[in-house]
Amino acid sequence: MDYSDISVSLEINHSVFSTFVTVTFTNNSDQNDCKIPKWFLAENGLEDNLFEIVDSENNQIEYIGKFVKRGRIRESDLISIQPKESISARIRLNKYYKLPLITNNLKIRFFVLYEIESNYISFK
């Protein structure tokens, strides 16, 4: 399975008391389905530190959410994205990261490294 066909984009929205990120996974392939772990969509809330967040002084923002220890990823753990399709999830970052009061200067990127079927899936 080739994960180079998947791209990830982030849209960040700030409100008075919260910072939200919408993460979108796009399958850029013309022919093949691509699969990603279901927990990347955070349907049950974040279960791992999926984002690297730094402030305006390049200080790492602490992840304060839960960590779910997982075994080897199984087929039932994956969600399929059809060719040229996208799926998105909206996540309230304040719930999972120790964000500063002023959040408009944060740098946020989706960053994970998982082993799937002896291949590594890496989004940087």
Rosetta silent file (secondary structure, phi, psi, omega in degrees, C-alpha in Angstrom):
SEQUENCE: MDYSDISVSLEINHSVFSTFVTVTFTNNSDQNDCKIPKWFLAENGLEDNLFEIVDSENNQIEYIGKFVKRGRIRESDLISIQPKESISARIRLNKYYKLPLITNNLKIRFFVLYEIESNYISFK
SCORE:     score description
SCORE:     0.000 S_00000001
   1 L     0.000  132.027 -176.798    0.000    0.000    0.000 S_00000001
   2 L  -104.160  114.072 -178.167    1.426    3.378   -1.003 S_00000001
   3 H   -88.865   -0.285  178.734    0.697    6.196    1.454 S_00000001
   4 H   -69.478  -12.673  178.420    2.354    8.842   -0.682 S_00000001
   5 H   -80.176   -8.070 -178.297   -1.059    9.372   -2.323 S_00000001
   6 E   -97.512  129.219  172.778   -2.492   10.854    0.890 S_00000001
   7 E  -115.577  154.508 -178.361   -2.124   14.552    1.598 S_00000001
   8 E  -125.430  132.101  174.966   -3.065   16.330    4.813 S_00000001
   9 E  -128.206  151.571 -179.658   -4.220   19.926    5.142 S_00000001
  10 E  -123.002  139.974  171.244   -5.107   21.965    8.225 S_00000001
  11 E  -124.300  124.894 -175.456   -7.487   24.871    8.659 S_00000001
  12 E  -108.381  132.658  178.505   -7.224   26.727   11.966 S_00000001
  13 E  -127.800  131.694  178.212  -10.076   28.758   13.459 S_00000001
  14 E  -108.614  137.723  169.603   -9.871   30.865   16.600 S_00000001
  15 L  -122.395 -175.463 -176.284  -12.827   31.929   18.703 S_00000001
  16 L   -59.204  -42.887 -174.229  -12.866   33.843   21.976 S_00000001
  17 L  -116.259   -0.510 -174.040  -12.310   30.770   24.165 S_00000001
  18 L  -143.639  154.220  170.957  -11.265   28.003   21.771 S_00000001
  19 E  -121.592  125.022  179.906   -8.938   27.095   18.942 S_00000001
  20 E  -112.666  146.767  171.350  -10.215   24.565   16.425 S_00000001
  21 E  -125.605  133.919  171.037   -8.344   22.742   13.694 S_00000001
  22 E  -104.118  117.773  179.382  -10.010   21.018   10.772 S_00000001
  23 E  -103.261  129.430 -177.665   -7.741   18.291    9.463 S_00000001
  24 E  -121.472  127.781  176.606   -8.493   17.016    5.956 S_00000001
  25 E  -105.140  126.809 -178.731   -7.068   13.839    4.434 S_00000001
  26 E  -121.091  132.343  174.233   -7.184   13.666    0.637 S_00000001
  27 E   -90.493  109.248 -177.201   -6.552   10.635   -1.535 S_00000001
  28 L   -86.673   -0.020 -179.772   -4.736   12.039   -4.572 S_00000001
  29 L   -71.625  148.507  175.298   -4.694    8.715   -6.406 S_00000001
  30 L   -85.540  -20.125 -170.481   -6.672    8.310   -9.616 S_00000001
  31 L  -128.627  -31.970 -168.217   -7.309    4.594   -9.078 S_00000001
  32 L  -105.274  140.712  168.885   -6.552    3.260   -5.590 S_00000001
  33 L   -67.778  151.102  171.792   -8.334    3.524   -2.267 S_00000001
  34 E  -123.166  150.888 -178.341   -6.139    4.700    0.605 S_00000001
  35 E  -125.359  141.422  175.328   -6.647    3.803    4.245 S_00000001
  36 E  -131.070  155.896  175.815   -5.857    5.705    7.420 S_00000001
  37 E   -61.688  139.266 -178.320   -6.416    4.779   11.084 S_00000001
  38 H   -58.512  -33.636 -175.794   -9.898    5.771   12.296 S_00000001
  39 H   -71.021  -10.035  172.429   -8.498    7.609   15.315 S_00000001
  40 H   -64.287  -23.337 -179.702   -6.913   10.207   12.999 S_00000001
  41 H   -89.985   -4.041  173.417  -10.487   11.539   12.670 S_00000001
  42 L    52.560   39.535  179.250  -10.840   11.828   16.473 S_00000001
  43 L   -61.727  -30.494  177.691  -14.448   10.592   16.524 S_00000001
  44 L  -105.451   24.555 -173.767  -13.965    9.669   20.197 S_00000001
  45 L    85.285  167.192  177.948  -11.758   12.676   20.896 S_00000001
  46 L   -66.426  135.702  179.331   -7.999   12.698   20.488 S_00000001
  47 L  -119.486   12.526 -179.792   -6.440    9.490   21.764 S_00000001
  48 L  -169.378  163.018  178.200   -2.843   10.421   20.995 S_00000001
  49 L   -79.550   95.244 -175.898   -0.683   13.464   20.335 S_00000001
  50 L   -95.246   -8.124 -176.157   -1.401   13.920   16.619 S_00000001
  51 E  -124.434  143.491  169.422   -0.270   17.533   16.306 S_00000001
  52 E  -102.116  121.113 -177.182    2.973   19.346   16.795 S_00000001
  53 E  -125.693  129.125  176.269    2.172   22.826   18.106 S_00000001
  54 E  -128.930  150.327  179.296    4.702   25.564   18.839 S_00000001
  55 L   -87.849 -173.426 -175.500    4.196   29.138   20.001 S_00000001
  56 L   -65.611  -17.411  177.733    5.703   32.311   18.536 S_00000001
  57 L  -102.448   15.574 -179.665    8.971   31.654   20.430 S_00000001
  58 L    63.120   27.673  172.950    9.162   28.048   19.109 S_00000001
  59 L   -84.675  131.898  178.969    8.259   26.540   22.495 S_00000001
  60 E   -66.904  132.690  176.560    6.537   23.165   22.178 S_00000001
  61 L   -86.662  131.275 -174.676    2.927   23.211   23.436 S_00000001
  62 L   -73.713  133.883  172.208    2.243   20.348   25.840 S_00000001
  63 E   -82.409  126.215 -178.190   -0.261   17.630   24.920 S_00000001
  64 L  -117.957    7.080  178.992   -2.510   17.004   27.952 S_00000001
  65 L   -79.684 -177.174 -178.653   -4.979   14.570   26.375 S_00000001
  66 L   -81.582  157.398  173.476   -5.090   10.834   26.852 S_00000001
  67 L  -116.138  123.930  176.581   -2.745    8.321   25.245 S_00000001
  68 L  -102.457  118.672  178.529   -4.258    5.060   24.053 S_00000001
  69 L   -77.112  127.519 -175.699   -1.713    2.282   23.817 S_00000001
  70 L  -119.952  149.176  171.574   -2.377    0.327   20.647 S_00000001
  71 L   -85.461 -162.368  177.438   -1.195   -2.959   19.291 S_00000001
  72 L   -59.976  137.893 -178.707   -0.525   -3.612   15.655 S_00000001
  73 L   -70.364  129.336  179.303   -3.041   -1.823   13.436 S_00000001
  74 L  -103.093  165.133  178.702   -5.656   -4.198   12.006 S_00000001
  75 H   -55.970  -37.320 -179.302   -7.812   -3.794    8.915 S_00000001
  76 H   -68.829  -13.745  178.010  -10.812   -3.043   11.171 S_00000001
  77 H   -85.436   -6.377 -171.824   -8.882   -0.031   12.578 S_00000001
  78 E  -105.536  151.292  173.642   -8.692    1.622    9.158 S_00000001
  79 E  -118.640  139.108 -175.442  -11.054    3.838    7.201 S_00000001
  80 E   -92.658  139.554  174.236  -10.957    3.886    3.412 S_00000001
  81 E  -117.208  121.960 -178.172  -10.722    7.048    1.310 S_00000001
  82 L   -69.081  159.269  177.465  -11.831    6.649   -2.297 S_00000001
  83 L   -54.295  134.322  178.141   -9.712    8.022   -5.185 S_00000001
  84 L    64.283   14.545  178.426   -9.851   11.841   -5.375 S_00000001
  85 L  -103.067  161.827  177.410  -12.003   11.970   -2.210 S_00000001
  86 E  -132.330  151.682  170.318  -11.366   13.757    1.094 S_00000001
  87 E  -132.715  147.843 -174.864  -12.498   13.257    4.682 S_00000001
  88 E  -133.449  159.037  173.378  -12.237   15.819    7.465 S_00000001
  89 E  -141.822  141.195  177.668  -12.476   16.134   11.227 S_00000001
  90 E  -107.406  127.087 -173.620  -12.842   19.260   13.378 S_00000001
  91 E  -127.464  131.614  175.896  -10.969   19.139   16.692 S_00000001
  92 E   -85.300  105.361 -173.261  -11.041   21.604   19.594 S_00000001
  93 H   -66.925  -31.407 -179.148   -7.355   21.865   20.475 S_00000001
  94 H   -57.598  -27.315 -177.903   -7.880   23.566   23.880 S_00000001
  95 H   -73.409  -22.129 -171.650   -9.311   20.312   25.176 S_00000001
  96 L  -121.974  -12.534 -177.939   -6.111   18.362   24.417 S_00000001
  97 E  -130.699  147.553  179.910   -3.243   20.869   24.481 S_00000001
  98 L   -83.797   75.699 -175.145   -2.095   23.402   27.069 S_00000001
  99 L   -77.522  147.182  174.581   -2.603   26.372   24.750 S_00000001
 100 L   -71.385  166.631  179.760   -1.649   29.914   25.741 S_00000001
 101 L   -63.821  -38.714  177.375   -4.382   32.542   26.103 S_00000001
 102 L   -98.576  114.922 -171.556   -3.305   34.249   22.878 S_00000001
 103 L  -114.232    7.110 -174.626   -3.334   31.600   20.165 S_00000001
 104 L   -78.441   -4.691  178.219   -3.134   33.533   16.900 S_00000001
 105 L  -111.628   21.487 -179.675    0.659   33.001   16.550 S_00000001
 106 L   -80.258  146.143  170.656    0.716   29.216   16.886 S_00000001
 107 E  -107.836  124.576 -174.970    2.339   26.946   14.317 S_00000001
 108 E  -127.387  133.653  172.774    0.409   23.688   14.005 S_00000001
 109 E  -141.695  147.784  175.283    1.150   20.618   11.932 S_00000001
 110 E   -77.658  128.019 -175.203   -0.253   17.114   11.808 S_00000001
 111 L  -147.422  110.766  176.250    2.556   14.761   12.763 S_00000001
 112 E  -143.112  160.860  173.257    2.340   11.003   13.311 S_00000001
 113 E  -144.141  111.900 -179.293    4.345    7.913   12.562 S_00000001
 114 E  -127.863  148.300  174.035    2.557    4.538   12.638 S_00000001
 115 E   -92.879  127.511  177.024    3.457    1.110   11.366 S_00000001
 116 E  -132.017  118.073  177.014    0.812   -0.411    9.101 S_00000001
 117 L    49.773   46.886  178.764    1.344   -3.827    7.505 S_00000001
 118 L    67.329    3.629  171.833    5.145   -3.494    7.782 S_00000001
 119 E  -106.867  158.063  175.767    5.015   -0.133    5.992 S_00000001
 120 E  -106.490  136.583  174.010    5.239    3.168    7.780 S_00000001
 121 E  -105.779  123.790 -175.972    2.677    5.873    7.308 S_00000001
 122 E  -135.990  125.323  175.228    4.163    9.258    8.001 S_00000001
 123 E  -116.696  121.096 -179.120    2.566   12.673    7.607 S_00000001
 124 L  -132.132    0.000    0.000    4.890   15.597    8.171 S_00000001
